[in-house]
Amino acid sequence: MTQSVSLPSQDYSSVLKLSEKYQLEREHIRAILGISESTQFRYEKSLPVLKPNLGDRWLRFMKIVDLANDLFEDTRETQRWLSTPQTSFA
């Protein structure tokens, strides 16, 4: 049985929880959401509800994580895959 990424509320706390679970670097989160470092810092302080475009990007990323969990059937393997550069996606 695989672990499914639940679809939490669309606030920045869900970003922090998933990034902590999979040990994602802050730079990766910025790249996924398309935000600047100063915006990321501000979001980490206030934990706002994500704007629709950011929420959509985050939801798509969470679906990718869910599919990776289904494929690898192991959280650690998913974590390794997420931290490995994917040249085919560049």
Biopython code that builds the backbone (N, CA, C, O; Angstrom):
import numpy as np
from Bio.PDB.StructureBuilder import StructureBuilder

atoms = [
    (1, "MET", "N", (0.848, -1.181, 0.000)),
    (1, "MET", "CA", (0.000, 0.000, 0.000)),
    (1, "MET", "C", (0.890, 1.241, 0.000)),
    (1, "MET", "O", (1.865, 1.304, 0.749)),
    (2, "THR", "N", (0.569, 2.202, -0.814)),
    (2, "THR", "CA", (1.376, 3.416, -0.908)),
    (2, "THR", "C", (0.782, 4.529, -0.071)),
    (2, "THR", "O", (-0.408, 4.544, 0.244)),
    (3, "GLN", "N", (1.665, 5.470, 0.280)),
    (3, "GLN", "CA", (1.216, 6.650, 1.005)),
    (3, "GLN", "C", (0.726, 7.675, 0.011)),
    (3, "GLN", "O", (1.374, 7.926, -1.005)),
    (4, "SER", "N", (-0.389, 8.254, 0.294)),
    (4, "SER", "CA", (-0.932, 9.287, -0.569)),
    (4, "SER", "C", (-0.718, 10.637, 0.084)),
    (4, "SER", "O", (-0.883, 10.790, 1.294)),
    (5, "VAL", "N", (-0.352, 11.610, -0.727)),
    (5, "VAL", "CA", (-0.212, 12.971, -0.229)),
    (5, "VAL", "C", (-1.610, 13.536, -0.112)),
    (5, "VAL", "O", (-2.323, 13.666, -1.107)),
    (6, "SER", "N", (-2.004, 13.873, 1.113)),
    (6, "SER", "CA", (-3.335, 14.442, 1.286)),
    (6, "SER", "C", (-3.349, 15.851, 0.722)),
    (6, "SER", "O", (-2.312, 16.509, 0.653)),
    (7, "LEU", "N", (-4.492, 16.299, 0.330)),
    (7, "LEU", "CA", (-4.621, 17.635, -0.226)),
    (7, "LEU", "C", (-5.048, 18.594, 0.881)),
    (7, "LEU", "O", (-6.239, 18.798, 1.118)),
    (8, "PRO", "N", (-4.052, 19.184, 1.559)),
    (8, "PRO", "CA", (-4.366, 20.075, 2.667)),
    (8, "PRO", "C", (-4.875, 21.413, 2.164)),
    (8, "PRO", "O", (-4.991, 21.656, 0.963)),
    (9, "SER", "N", (-5.176, 22.273, 3.130)),
    (9, "SER", "CA", (-5.611, 23.614, 2.760)),
    (9, "SER", "C", (-4.519, 24.278, 1.937)),
    (9, "SER", "O", (-3.347, 23.913, 2.028)),
    (10, "GLN", "N", (-4.907, 25.231, 1.152)),
    (10, "GLN", "CA", (-3.969, 25.903, 0.264)),
    (10, "GLN", "C", (-3.289, 27.080, 0.968)),
    (10, "GLN", "O", (-3.293, 28.200, 0.457)),
    (11, "ASP", "N", (-2.715, 26.826, 2.127)),
    (11, "ASP", "CA", (-1.939, 27.882, 2.765)),
    (11, "ASP", "C", (-0.478, 27.455, 2.820)),
    (11, "ASP", "O", (-0.141, 26.303, 2.547)),
    (12, "TYR", "N", (0.369, 28.392, 3.174)),
    (12, "TYR", "CA", (1.801, 28.129, 3.102)),
    (12, "TYR", "C", (2.248, 27.079, 4.108)),
    (12, "TYR", "O", (3.314, 26.489, 3.935)),
    (13, "SER", "N", (1.469, 26.830, 5.150)),
    (13, "SER", "CA", (1.852, 25.787, 6.103)),
    (13, "SER", "C", (1.894, 24.419, 5.422)),
    (13, "SER", "O", (2.699, 23.571, 5.807)),
    (14, "SER", "N", (1.042, 24.186, 4.416)),
    (14, "SER", "CA", (1.088, 22.916, 3.687)),
    (14, "SER", "C", (2.393, 22.788, 2.900)),
    (14, "SER", "O", (2.924, 21.689, 2.741)),
    (15, "VAL", "N", (2.896, 23.904, 2.417)),
    (15, "VAL", "CA", (4.183, 23.915, 1.713)),
    (15, "VAL", "C", (5.289, 23.520, 2.684)),
    (15, "VAL", "O", (6.140, 22.690, 2.362)),
    (16, "LEU", "N", (5.274, 24.116, 3.868)),
    (16, "LEU", "CA", (6.302, 23.819, 4.865)),
    (16, "LEU", "C", (6.252, 22.362, 5.312)),
    (16, "LEU", "O", (7.294, 21.728, 5.476)),
    (17, "LYS", "N", (5.052, 21.829, 5.510)),
    (17, "LYS", "CA", (4.914, 20.438, 5.961)),
    (17, "LYS", "C", (5.468, 19.461, 4.933)),
    (17, "LYS", "O", (6.226, 18.555, 5.278)),
    (18, "LEU", "N", (5.090, 19.644, 3.675)),
    (18, "LEU", "CA", (5.557, 18.726, 2.642)),
    (18, "LEU", "C", (7.051, 18.890, 2.391)),
    (18, "LEU", "O", (7.753, 17.903, 2.171)),
    (19, "SER", "N", (7.543, 20.123, 2.421)),
    (19, "SER", "CA", (8.974, 20.333, 2.193)),
    (19, "SER", "C", (9.792, 19.746, 3.336)),
    (19, "SER", "O", (10.909, 19.275, 3.118)),
    (20, "GLU", "N", (9.252, 19.768, 4.544)),
    (20, "GLU", "CA", (9.947, 19.148, 5.674)),
    (20, "GLU", "C", (9.928, 17.628, 5.546)),
    (20, "GLU", "O", (10.945, 16.971, 5.772)),
    (21, "LYS", "N", (8.784, 17.073, 5.186)),
    (21, "LYS", "CA", (8.656, 15.619, 5.050)),
    (21, "LYS", "C", (9.644, 15.061, 4.032)),
    (21, "LYS", "O", (10.238, 14.005, 4.249)),
    (22, "TYR", "N", (9.817, 15.776, 2.914)),
    (22, "TYR", "CA", (10.695, 15.296, 1.849)),
    (22, "TYR", "C", (12.038, 16.017, 1.819)),
    (22, "TYR", "O", (12.807, 15.861, 0.871)),
    (23, "GLN", "N", (12.320, 16.800, 2.846)),
    (23, "GLN", "CA", (13.586, 17.521, 2.990)),
    (23, "GLN", "C", (13.938, 18.307, 1.728)),
    (23, "GLN", "O", (15.049, 18.212, 1.208)),
    (24, "LEU", "N", (12.979, 19.075, 1.254)),
    (24, "LEU", "CA", (13.196, 19.901, 0.069)),
    (24, "LEU", "C", (13.917, 21.183, 0.462)),
    (24, "LEU", "O", (13.579, 21.812, 1.464)),
    (25, "GLU", "N", (14.888, 21.556, -0.316)),
    (25, "GLU", "CA", (15.633, 22.793, -0.080)),
    (25, "GLU", "C", (14.729, 23.997, -0.331)),
    (25, "GLU", "O", (13.798, 23.933, -1.135)),
    (26, "ARG", "N", (15.012, 25.078, 0.359)),
    (26, "ARG", "CA", (14.239, 26.316, 0.184)),
    (26, "ARG", "C", (14.285, 26.774, -1.275)),
    (26, "ARG", "O", (13.300, 27.296, -1.796)),
    (27, "GLU", "N", (15.430, 26.579, -1.930)),
    (27, "GLU", "CA", (15.583, 26.982, -3.328)),
    (27, "GLU", "C", (14.625, 26.200, -4.227)),
    (27, "GLU", "O", (14.070, 26.744, -5.181)),
    (28, "HIS", "N", (14.441, 24.919, -3.908)),
    (28, "HIS", "CA", (13.521, 24.103, -4.703)),
    (28, "HIS", "C", (12.086, 24.593, -4.547)),
    (28, "HIS", "O", (11.323, 24.626, -5.512)),
    (29, "ILE", "N", (11.730, 24.969, -3.339)),
    (29, "ILE", "CA", (10.377, 25.486, -3.106)),
    (29, "ILE", "C", (10.164, 26.772, -3.897)),
    (29, "ILE", "O", (9.113, 26.968, -4.507)),
    (30, "ARG", "N", (11.170, 27.647, -3.882)),
    (30, "ARG", "CA", (11.054, 28.896, -4.661)),
    (30, "ARG", "C", (10.876, 28.591, -6.137)),
    (30, "ARG", "O", (10.063, 29.223, -6.811)),
    (31, "ALA", "N", (11.629, 27.628, -6.641)),
    (31, "ALA", "CA", (11.530, 27.279, -8.063)),
    (31, "ALA", "C", (10.162, 26.674, -8.392)),
    (31, "ALA", "O", (9.578, 26.985, -9.430)),
    (32, "ILE", "N", (9.658, 25.821, -7.519)),
    (32, "ILE", "CA", (8.352, 25.196, -7.749)),
    (32, "ILE", "C", (7.252, 26.247, -7.798)),
    (32, "ILE", "O", (6.398, 26.228, -8.684)),
    (33, "LEU", "N", (7.282, 27.170, -6.829)),
    (33, "LEU", "CA", (6.229, 28.186, -6.746)),
    (33, "LEU", "C", (6.490, 29.395, -7.629)),
    (33, "LEU", "O", (5.571, 30.160, -7.922)),
    (34, "GLY", "N", (7.736, 29.573, -8.057)),
    (34, "GLY", "CA", (8.068, 30.740, -8.867)),
    (34, "GLY", "C", (8.030, 32.022, -8.062)),
    (34, "GLY", "O", (7.513, 33.039, -8.523)),
    (35, "ILE", "N", (8.586, 31.970, -6.840)),
    (35, "ILE", "CA", (8.588, 33.149, -5.970)),
    (35, "ILE", "C", (10.018, 33.552, -5.639)),
    (35, "ILE", "O", (10.947, 32.754, -5.762)),
    (36, "SER", "N", (10.178, 34.791, -5.221)),
    (36, "SER", "CA", (11.495, 35.299, -4.842)),
    (36, "SER", "C", (11.821, 34.880, -3.409)),
    (36, "SER", "O", (10.954, 34.415, -2.670)),
    (37, "GLU", "N", (13.077, 35.053, -3.038)),
    (37, "GLU", "CA", (13.502, 34.722, -1.680)),
    (37, "GLU", "C", (12.796, 35.603, -0.651)),
    (37, "GLU", "O", (12.417, 35.127, 0.419)),
    (38, "SER", "N", (12.620, 36.885, -0.972)),
    (38, "SER", "CA", (11.946, 37.783, -0.024)),
    (38, "SER", "C", (10.473, 37.399, 0.150)),
    (38, "SER", "O", (9.938, 37.484, 1.255)),
    (39, "THR", "N", (9.825, 36.981, -0.926)),
    (39, "THR", "CA", (8.437, 36.523, -0.822)),
    (39, "THR", "C", (8.367, 35.247, 0.006)),
    (39, "THR", "O", (7.471, 35.086, 0.835)),
    (40, "GLN", "N", (9.304, 34.350, -0.216)),
    (40, "GLN", "CA", (9.336, 33.111, 0.553)),
    (40, "GLN", "C", (9.505, 33.415, 2.044)),
    (40, "GLN", "O", (8.818, 32.827, 2.879)),
    (41, "PHE", "N", (10.401, 34.316, 2.372)),
    (41, "PHE", "CA", (10.618, 34.690, 3.769)),
    (41, "PHE", "C", (9.331, 35.263, 4.371)),
    (41, "PHE", "O", (8.955, 34.915, 5.490)),
    (42, "ARG", "N", (8.671, 36.126, 3.633)),
    (42, "ARG", "CA", (7.421, 36.737, 4.104)),
    (42, "ARG", "C", (6.341, 35.664, 4.306)),
    (42, "ARG", "O", (5.609, 35.703, 5.295)),
    (43, "TYR", "N", (6.241, 34.720, 3.382)),
    (43, "TYR", "CA", (5.261, 33.640, 3.504)),
    (43, "TYR", "C", (5.563, 32.757, 4.712)),
    (43, "TYR", "O", (4.644, 32.319, 5.403)),
    (44, "GLU", "N", (6.838, 32.493, 4.970)),
    (44, "GLU", "CA", (7.209, 31.663, 6.113)),
    (44, "GLU", "C", (6.834, 32.330, 7.432)),
    (44, "GLU", "O", (6.520, 31.652, 8.409)),
    (45, "LYS", "N", (6.868, 33.650, 7.455)),
    (45, "LYS", "CA", (6.502, 34.376, 8.675)),
    (45, "LYS", "C", (4.994, 34.424, 8.885)),
    (45, "LYS", "O", (4.519, 34.237, 10.005)),
    (46, "SER", "N", (4.237, 34.673, 7.819)),
    (46, "SER", "CA", (2.800, 34.924, 7.984)),
    (46, "SER", "C", (1.894, 33.749, 7.597)),
    (46, "SER", "O", (0.708, 33.753, 7.930)),
    (47, "LEU", "N", (2.433, 32.752, 6.903)),
    (47, "LEU", "CA", (1.674, 31.572, 6.465)),
    (47, "LEU", "C", (0.339, 31.928, 5.796)),
    (47, "LEU", "O", (-0.716, 31.471, 6.236)),
    (48, "PRO", "N", (0.385, 32.738, 4.741)),
    (48, "PRO", "CA", (-0.864, 33.156, 4.097)),
    (48, "PRO", "C", (-1.493, 32.035, 3.271)),
    (48, "PRO", "O", (-0.856, 31.026, 2.965)),
    (49, "VAL", "N", (-2.748, 32.242, 2.924)),
    (49, "VAL", "CA", (-3.395, 31.381, 1.935)),
    (49, "VAL", "C", (-2.718, 31.689, 0.608)),
    (49, "VAL", "O", (-2.500, 32.853, 0.270)),
    (50, "LEU", "N", (-2.387, 30.644, -0.143)),
    (50, "LEU", "CA", (-1.693, 30.845, -1.411)),
    (50, "LEU", "C", (-2.611, 31.506, -2.430)),
    (50, "LEU", "O", (-3.801, 31.201, -2.506)),
    (51, "LYS", "N", (-2.042, 32.409, -3.206)),
    (51, "LYS", "CA", (-2.779, 33.022, -4.312)),
    (51, "LYS", "C", (-3.143, 31.907, -5.291)),
    (51, "LYS", "O", (-2.468, 30.879, -5.326)),
    (52, "PRO", "N", (-4.193, 32.092, -6.084)),
    (52, "PRO", "CA", (-4.643, 31.017, -6.976)),
    (52, "PRO", "C", (-3.541, 30.433, -7.863)),
    (52, "PRO", "O", (-3.466, 29.215, -8.023)),
    (53, "ASN", "N", (-2.695, 31.274, -8.434)),
    (53, "ASN", "CA", (-1.649, 30.737, -9.317)),
    (53, "ASN", "C", (-0.626, 29.912, -8.531)),
    (53, "ASN", "O", (-0.153, 28.888, -9.023)),
    (54, "LEU", "N", (-0.284, 30.345, -7.322)),
    (54, "LEU", "CA", (0.664, 29.589, -6.499)),
    (54, "LEU", "C", (0.019, 28.310, -5.977)),
    (54, "LEU", "O", (0.660, 27.260, -5.925)),
    (55, "GLY", "N", (-1.241, 28.401, -5.595)),
    (55, "GLY", "CA", (-1.963, 27.217, -5.138)),
    (55, "GLY", "C", (-2.050, 26.168, -6.229)),
    (55, "GLY", "O", (-1.932, 24.974, -5.957)),
    (56, "ASP", "N", (-2.256, 26.609, -7.466)),
    (56, "ASP", "CA", (-2.314, 25.688, -8.599)),
    (56, "ASP", "C", (-0.966, 25.016, -8.822)),
    (56, "ASP", "O", (-0.906, 23.806, -9.038)),
    (57, "ARG", "N", (0.108, 25.781, -8.772)),
    (57, "ARG", "CA", (1.451, 25.197, -8.932)),
    (57, "ARG", "C", (1.732, 24.187, -7.831)),
    (57, "ARG", "O", (2.261, 23.103, -8.078)),
    (58, "TRP", "N", (1.364, 24.568, -6.598)),
    (58, "TRP", "CA", (1.629, 23.677, -5.466)),
    (58, "TRP", "C", (0.797, 22.402, -5.579)),
    (58, "TRP", "O", (1.298, 21.314, -5.295)),
    (59, "LEU", "N", (-0.451, 22.521, -5.986)),
    (59, "LEU", "CA", (-1.307, 21.354, -6.152)),
    (59, "LEU", "C", (-0.745, 20.418, -7.221)),
    (59, "LEU", "O", (-0.751, 19.200, -7.042)),
    (60, "ARG", "N", (-0.264, 20.974, -8.325)),
    (60, "ARG", "CA", (0.339, 20.142, -9.378)),
    (60, "ARG", "C", (1.585, 19.434, -8.860)),
    (60, "ARG", "O", (1.810, 18.266, -9.174)),
    (61, "PHE", "N", (2.401, 20.140, -8.063)),
    (61, "PHE", "CA", (3.587, 19.510, -7.491)),
    (61, "PHE", "C", (3.189, 18.385, -6.536)),
    (61, "PHE", "O", (3.805, 17.319, -6.537)),
    (62, "MET", "N", (2.166, 18.620, -5.729)),
    (62, "MET", "CA", (1.711, 17.586, -4.800)),
    (62, "MET", "C", (1.219, 16.353, -5.552)),
    (62, "MET", "O", (1.405, 15.232, -5.079)),
    (63, "LYS", "N", (0.601, 16.539, -6.703)),
    (63, "LYS", "CA", (0.157, 15.408, -7.516)),
    (63, "LYS", "C", (1.358, 14.625, -8.041)),
    (63, "LYS", "O", (1.320, 13.396, -8.113)),
    (64, "ILE", "N", (2.423, 15.339, -8.408)),
    (64, "ILE", "CA", (3.651, 14.669, -8.851)),
    (64, "ILE", "C", (4.233, 13.841, -7.714)),
    (64, "ILE", "O", (4.655, 12.704, -7.922)),
    (65, "VAL", "N", (4.256, 14.410, -6.514)),
    (65, "VAL", "CA", (4.760, 13.685, -5.344)),
    (65, "VAL", "C", (3.905, 12.442, -5.097)),
    (65, "VAL", "O", (4.439, 11.372, -4.805)),
    (66, "ASP", "N", (2.613, 12.575, -5.210)),
    (66, "ASP", "CA", (1.704, 11.447, -5.016)),
    (66, "ASP", "C", (1.980, 10.345, -6.043)),
    (66, "ASP", "O", (2.023, 9.165, -5.696)),
    (67, "LEU", "N", (2.165, 10.732, -7.298)),
    (67, "LEU", "CA", (2.481, 9.750, -8.341)),
    (67, "LEU", "C", (3.833, 9.086, -8.086)),
    (67, "LEU", "O", (3.986, 7.884, -8.305)),
    (68, "ALA", "N", (4.806, 9.859, -7.627)),
    (68, "ALA", "CA", (6.122, 9.294, -7.304)),
    (68, "ALA", "C", (6.005, 8.298, -6.157)),
    (68, "ALA", "O", (6.647, 7.247, -6.182)),
    (69, "ASN", "N", (5.197, 8.616, -5.158)),
    (69, "ASN", "CA", (4.973, 7.668, -4.058)),
    (69, "ASN", "C", (4.344, 6.380, -4.565)),
    (69, "ASN", "O", (4.714, 5.292, -4.124)),
    (70, "ASP", "N", (3.399, 6.495, -5.484)),
    (70, "ASP", "CA", (2.779, 5.303, -6.068)),
    (70, "ASP", "C", (3.805, 4.482, -6.847)),
    (70, "ASP", "O", (3.812, 3.253, -6.769)),
    (71, "LEU", "N", (4.659, 5.155, -7.587)),
    (71, "LEU", "CA", (5.664, 4.472, -8.400)),
    (71, "LEU", "C", (6.725, 3.791, -7.542)),
    (71, "LEU", "O", (7.006, 2.606, -7.722)),
    (72, "PHE", "N", (7.313, 4.539, -6.607)),
    (72, "PHE", "CA", (8.430, 4.021, -5.822)),
    (72, "PHE", "C", (7.990, 3.217, -4.605)),
    (72, "PHE", "O", (8.759, 2.411, -4.082)),
    (73, "GLU", "N", (6.763, 3.431, -4.153)),
    (73, "GLU", "CA", (6.224, 2.737, -2.986)),
    (73, "GLU", "C", (7.115, 2.887, -1.762)),
    (73, "GLU", "O", (7.172, 1.999, -0.911)),
    (74, "ASP", "N", (7.811, 4.022, -1.679)),
    (74, "ASP", "CA", (8.723, 4.257, -0.563)),
    (74, "ASP", "C", (8.976, 5.756, -0.442)),
    (74, "ASP", "O", (9.391, 6.402, -1.404)),
    (75, "THR", "N", (8.724, 6.298, 0.733)),
    (75, "THR", "CA", (8.899, 7.734, 0.941)),
    (75, "THR", "C", (10.348, 8.155, 0.743)),
    (75, "THR", "O", (10.619, 9.207, 0.163)),
    (76, "ARG", "N", (11.281, 7.336, 1.224)),
    (76, "ARG", "CA", (12.701, 7.695, 1.074)),
    (76, "ARG", "C", (13.134, 7.710, -0.385)),
    (76, "ARG", "O", (13.920, 8.563, -0.797)),
    (77, "GLU", "N", (12.627, 6.776, -1.153)),
    (77, "GLU", "CA", (12.970, 6.750, -2.579)),
    (77, "GLU", "C", (12.354, 7.952, -3.291)),
    (77, "GLU", "O", (12.979, 8.541, -4.173)),
    (78, "THR", "N", (11.148, 8.308, -2.914)),
    (78, "THR", "CA", (10.526, 9.513, -3.469)),
    (78, "THR", "C", (11.349, 10.735, -3.102)),
    (78, "THR", "O", (11.574, 11.606, -3.942)),
    (79, "GLN", "N", (11.796, 10.808, -1.865)),
    (79, "GLN", "CA", (12.637, 11.918, -1.410)),
    (79, "GLN", "C", (13.923, 11.993, -2.235)),
    (79, "GLN", "O", (14.336, 13.076, -2.650)),
    (80, "ARG", "N", (14.552, 10.840, -2.472)),
    (80, "ARG", "CA", (15.781, 10.813, -3.272)),
    (80, "ARG", "C", (15.501, 11.305, -4.686)),
    (80, "ARG", "O", (16.261, 12.101, -5.236)),
    (81, "TRP", "N", (14.411, 10.829, -5.269)),
    (81, "TRP", "CA", (14.057, 11.231, -6.627)),
    (81, "TRP", "C", (13.798, 12.726, -6.698)),
    (81, "TRP", "O", (14.232, 13.384, -7.644)),
    (82, "LEU", "N", (13.097, 13.270, -5.710)),
    (82, "LEU", "CA", (12.801, 14.702, -5.701)),
    (82, "LEU", "C", (14.059, 15.554, -5.573)),
    (82, "LEU", "O", (14.102, 16.680, -6.070)),
    (83, "SER", "N", (15.080, 15.021, -4.909)),
    (83, "SER", "CA", (16.299, 15.807, -4.709)),
    (83, "SER", "C", (17.314, 15.622, -5.834)),
    (83, "SER", "O", (18.356, 16.277, -5.841)),
    (84, "THR", "N", (17.018, 14.734, -6.786)),
    (84, "THR", "CA", (17.909, 14.498, -7.916)),
    (84, "THR", "C", (17.477, 15.368, -9.093)),
    (84, "THR", "O", (16.305, 15.355, -9.470)),
    (85, "PRO", "N", (18.414, 16.132, -9.684)),
    (85, "PRO", "CA", (18.049, 16.966, -10.841)),
    (85, "PRO", "C", (17.475, 16.101, -11.967)),
    (85, "PRO", "O", (18.030, 15.057, -12.309)),
    (86, "GLN", "N", (16.371, 16.550, -12.528)),
    (86, "GLN", "CA", (15.699, 15.833, -13.612)),
    (86, "GLN", "C", (15.980, 16.568, -14.920)),
    (86, "GLN", "O", (15.238, 17.476, -15.297)),
    (87, "THR", "N", (17.038, 16.181, -15.605)),
    (87, "THR", "CA", (17.432, 16.890, -16.818)),
    (87, "THR", "C", (16.369, 16.797, -17.912)),
    (87, "THR", "O", (16.282, 17.678, -18.768)),
    (88, "SER", "N", (15.566, 15.744, -17.887)),
    (88, "SER", "CA", (14.530, 15.617, -18.918)),
    (88, "SER", "C", (13.405, 16.626, -18.727)),
    (88, "SER", "O", (12.628, 16.855, -19.653)),
    (89, "PHE", "N", (13.299, 17.242, -17.534)),
    (89, "PHE", "CA", (12.274, 18.246, -17.277)),
    (89, "PHE", "C", (12.778, 19.660, -17.503)),
    (89, "PHE", "O", (12.014, 20.616, -17.369)),
    (90, "ALA", "N", (14.036, 19.808, -17.839)),
    (90, "ALA", "CA", (14.621, 21.150, -17.982)),
    (90, "ALA", "C", (14.165, 21.821, -19.253)),
    (90, "ALA", "O", (14.561, 22.954, -19.529)),
]
sb = StructureBuilder()
sb.init_structure("model")
sb.init_model(0)
sb.init_chain("A")
sb.init_seg("    ")
for serial, (resi, resn, name, xyz) in enumerate(atoms, 1):
    if name == "N":
        sb.init_residue(resn, " ", resi, " ")
    sb.init_atom(name, np.array(xyz, "f"), 0.0, 1.0, " ", f" {name:<3s}", serial, name[0])
structure = sb.get_structure()
